[in-house]
Amino acid sequence: MPANLRISEFVERAKSGGVTDQALVGMLTGRGWSEKEVYEALALHYERLIGMEIPRRGGGGTAARDAFLYLLAFSTLATWTIGVGSLSFTLIDRTLVDALSAVSFQYDNYSLAESLAAIIIAFPIYLLVSRIVVRESAAHPEKQQSPVRKWLTYMALVIAAGCFIGDLVATLTYFLRGEITSRFLAKAFVVLGLSGGVFSYYYGGLRKTEESGAQGRFIRDSWMAAFAALVVAAMVVWGFSSLGAPKTQRALRADATRVQSLYQLSLKIHGPWTANSVLDRKLPTSLDELTDVQRYDPFTHAPYDYHVKGGSQYELCAMFSLPSQQDESHPNMWSHPAGHYCFSLDAARDVEMPNLYYMQ
């Protein structure tokens, strides 16, 4: 007869004879049985007596799994909320234009792309992990009291508080430096909305752990997930409408490369003109006379056009995919339409750097 069955049979007969649990533990451990085996036999006895299985609490493996899920949830939460905040700030700057702020739309395009990528990747993972956590909490309400959950939740609240305070300080700094009030109010609203949403959801969840049932928490979590998904979807659509498709961005980068190449060609033309004496000044007859410079379109491999107009006047031409758009308060001589376009330049004058501000 297996040892556990022998203990169980002894426990059943002893309990029917009125022997106490303490006496049973003392007798069996005195005969060499471990306390774990004895208490397991007693647990089986009481399960048969009341007709219900004794609940088992998860061990270290469960705690480690909970820690993994909460860490993954909070890390993805930080990723997509920071992405939404950065995306919102960039779109606010583009929508509420300030003539005193020189905004590089080409740089902003990189920021928009990075923010959109963070949101698109992190937000679905956050929803999936959060759903797993909520469903496990509903199935095992004792997990709501898990120290791992409470510690990691409070750590997330501390980080959220730091981001909230830091963003408000930065926003107020811009306002005190003279940024227009509408920008300040819009950015402050974004910070308050994101930070307030995180605080109300997680801190409120901690306070209501014992007050509300699992079903109430599940409904609350579902509504919060639906609202967050709606807000994120709206921001992603707005971001893509401002950024444009990847094909558009590649075309803009190609045009920026062409403008930069023409700028380098102009420097090579202007250098000898300004270095020589007045009698020796002359423009090159063709771009083939220039060295260490890109004379061909790197994408179409067509040569750039060069026309001498007389004296120090000349033209540099290229084929552009899209029209350049820039901050109207900061005009630039390198602005161009789509298609073939020639820039009229003067070797006797300093050439302006091509700080174009692309926005599509």
N, C-alpha and C positions, 0 to 999 in steps of 0.2 A: 504494500500500500504506500503511495507517495506520502512524503513527509507532511505536506500541507493538508492532505485529506485526513491524516492521522490526528493532526492538531485540531482540525475542524470538527471531527467526530468527538474528540475529547471535550472540546469547548461546548458542543451542543449538549452532551450528557451532564457536564458540570453545571451549566446554566440551568438545566431542567431540575437539578438538585439544589439550586439556590446559592451556588458558589458566586462570590463577588468577582468583579473584573480584576480588582487589585490582587486578590488571592490567586486568580488564574495566571496573571502575569508573573507573579512571584514564583509559583510552582513551576511553570514551563521554562522560564529563564533559568531557574535553578537546575533544570535537567538539560541545559545546553542549547535550548532554542533561543533565537534572537528575538528582541522586542518587536522588530518589524514583522517577523513571521507570526508572532502571537497576536499583535494588533490587527494584522490582516485577517486572521481567523476570526477575531472578535467582530471585525467589520462585516465579514460574510454572515455571521450569526445575526447581527442586527438588521442587515439587508433582507434576510429571509423573514425576520420577525415583522418588519413594518412594510415589506413589499416594495421597497424603493432603494435605488442605488445611491450610495454615499457619494456626494460630489467630490471630484478630484480637482485640486488646484494645480495649474501649470507650473512646471519647474523652471530651471535656469534656461532651458532651450526656448521656452515660450517667452521669457523675459528678453532674451537676445533677439528673437524674431520681432517682438514688439518694438524694441529699440531701433532695429533696422527700418521698420515701416515708418516710425515717427521721424527718424532722421531723414529718410528719403522724402517724406511728405513736407517737412519743414524746409529742406534744401530746395526742393522744386517750388515751394511757395515763395521763398525769397527770390528765386530766379525769375519767375514770371511777374511778380509784383514790381520788382526793380525794372524789368523790361517794360511793363505798362507805364510806370512812372517816367522812364526815359523817353519812351515813345510819345507820351502825352506832352512832355516839355518841348520836344522838338516840333511837334505839330502846332503847339500853341505859339512858338516863336515864328513859325511860317505863316500862321493865320493872322495873328496880331502883330503885324510888322511894325518895328520900331526903327525910325530913320537914323537913330543914333547908334544902333547896333549893327556892326558889320558881320552878317551871318553867311558863312560859306555853305551854300546849298549842296555842293559836292561832298563836303565833309559830313553834312547832315544826312546825306543819302547813306553813307556808311553807318552812321549811328542808327538810322531807321532800319536798315537791313539787319544789324546786330540785334536790335530790340525785338523785331518781328521774329527772328530765328529763335531767340530765347523764349518768347511767348509760345510759339507754335510747338516747340519741343517740350518745354517744362509744364505747361498748363494741362495737357491731356494726361501726362504721367501723374501730376498732382491729383487730378480728379480720380484716376484709377486707384492710386494708393489710398486716398482718403475714403473712397467707397469700401475698400477692403477693411480699413480700420473701423469704419462705422458699422459694417455688417458683423464684424467679429465682436465689437462692443455690444451690439444688440443681442447676439447669441450668448455672450458671456459677460453679463453686467458687472461681474467682479473686476473686470479689466479697467473699468472706469476709475477704480481706486488704485491702479497700478502706480507705484512710485516712479517708474520709468516714464510713464505718460505725463505725470505731473511735472517732473523735473525738466523734461524736454519741452513741454508746453511753456513753462515759465521762462526757459532760456530763449525760446522763440519770441516771447513777448518782450524780453529785454532787448533783443536785436531789433524788433519792430519799433520799440520806443527810441532806440538810438537812431535808426533811420528816420523816424518821424521828426525828432529834434534836429538832426543834421539837415534834413531837407527844408525844414522851416527856417533854420538859420540862414541857409544859402538863399532861399527865396526872399527873405527879409533883407538880406544884404544887397541883392539886386535892386530891390525897391528903394532902399536908402541911397543907392548910387544913382537914382533917377530913372529907373525903368518904369515904363508906363503902367498906370494903376491896373488896367484891364489884364495885362500879363500877370502882374503880381496876384491879383484875385484868382485868376484861373489856375495858376500853379499852386497856390495855397489850397484851393478847393481839391485839386488832385491829391495833394499830400494828405489832407484831412480825410478824404474819401478812402484812400488805400489803407492808411494806418488805422483809421477808425473802424474800417471793416474787419481788419485782422484782429484788433483788440476786442471788438464786440463779439466776434464769433468764438475765439478761443478762450478769452477770459470769462465770457458769459457761459461757455460750455463747462468750464471748471466749477463755476458757482452753482450751476444747475444739475451737477452730476447726481446729487442725492435728492434733488427736489422734483425732477421730472422723470418719467419712465422712459424706457428704451424706445417705445414707439413715438413719443413726443420728440425725442432727440433726433430720430430718423427723419421725421417730417421736417424739422428745422434744418437739418443738414441738406436735405433734398432741395429746399427752397433756396438756401444759400448757394448751393452748387449751380442751380439754374440761373440765379441772378448774376453770379460771377461769370458764367459761360456767356450770358447775353452781353455783358459789358466787354468782355475780352473779344468776342466776335465783332462787336461794333468797332473797337479800337483797331483790330487787325484789318478790317475792311477799309477804314479811314487811312491806316498806314499804307496799304497797298495802293490806294487811290492817289496818294501823294508820292509814293516811291516809284510806282510803275512796275512793269513786268521785268524779269531778269534780262530779256532781250533788249529792252529800252536802256537799262543800266549799262549793259555792255556797249551799246552804241554811244552813250554819253562818255564812257571811259575812252572809247576809241577816238572820239572828237577831242577830248582833253589831251590825248597823246599827240594828235596831229597839231594842235595849237602849241603844245610845248616844243615840238620839233621845229615849227616855224619860228618860234621865239629864239631857239638856239641858232637857227640859220641867220636870223637878223643880227644876233650878237657877233657872229663870224663876219658878217658884212660890215657892221659898224666899227669893229675893232681896227682894221687897217685904215679906214677912212679918217678916224680921229687921231690915229698914231702918226700918219704921214703929214708932211708939210702941205700947204695949200696947193702948190703946183703939182705935187705927186698924188693928190687924192683922186681916186677913180673907183668906180664900182666894178665888181667882177662881171665878166661877160656872160658867165653861166655858173650854175651851182656846182658843176664839176670841178671848178677851181678851189672849192672849199674842202677841207679835210677834217677828219675826226668829228663828223656831224652827220645826222640822219637826213639823207636827201630824198628818200623814198617813203611813201606811205607804208607803214609796217603791216597794214591789214590787206590793202589792195595791191601793194607793190608798185603802184603807179608813181612816177616821179612828181615831186612838187613843182609847180609852175613858178617861174621867175621872169619878171619883165623889167628892164631898165627904162625909165621914163625920161631921163635927162637930169644932169646935175647930180644931186644927192637923192633924187626921187626914184623909187622903185616899188614893185609889187611882189608879194608872195601869195601864192594861191594853193588851195587844197579843196578836196571834195569832202563835205561834211554830211554825216548821216542825219543829224537833227539840228534844229536851231538852238543856239545857246540862250539861256535865260539867266539873268543875274539880278542881284539886288539893285533896284532902280536908283537908290540913293548913292550907290557906289559904281558908276559907269566904268566900263573897261574898253580899251581900244581893240581888244581881241574878240569882241562879240561878233557873231556871224549867223547867217540864216542857214537853212538846210540846202544841200547841193553845192555846186562849185561857187567858191567865193574868193575874192582877192583882197588882201589887206594893203592899203596904200601906206607906205612907210618912208621915212626920211632918215638917211644915214647921218645927217648933221645933227639930229636930235636924239636924245636918250630914248631908248625903247622901254615901254612900260611892261612890267611883268604880267603874264597872262593869268591874273587872279580871277578867273571866271567863276561865277556862282551858278552851277547848274541846278535846275529844279524842273522835274518833269511830273 
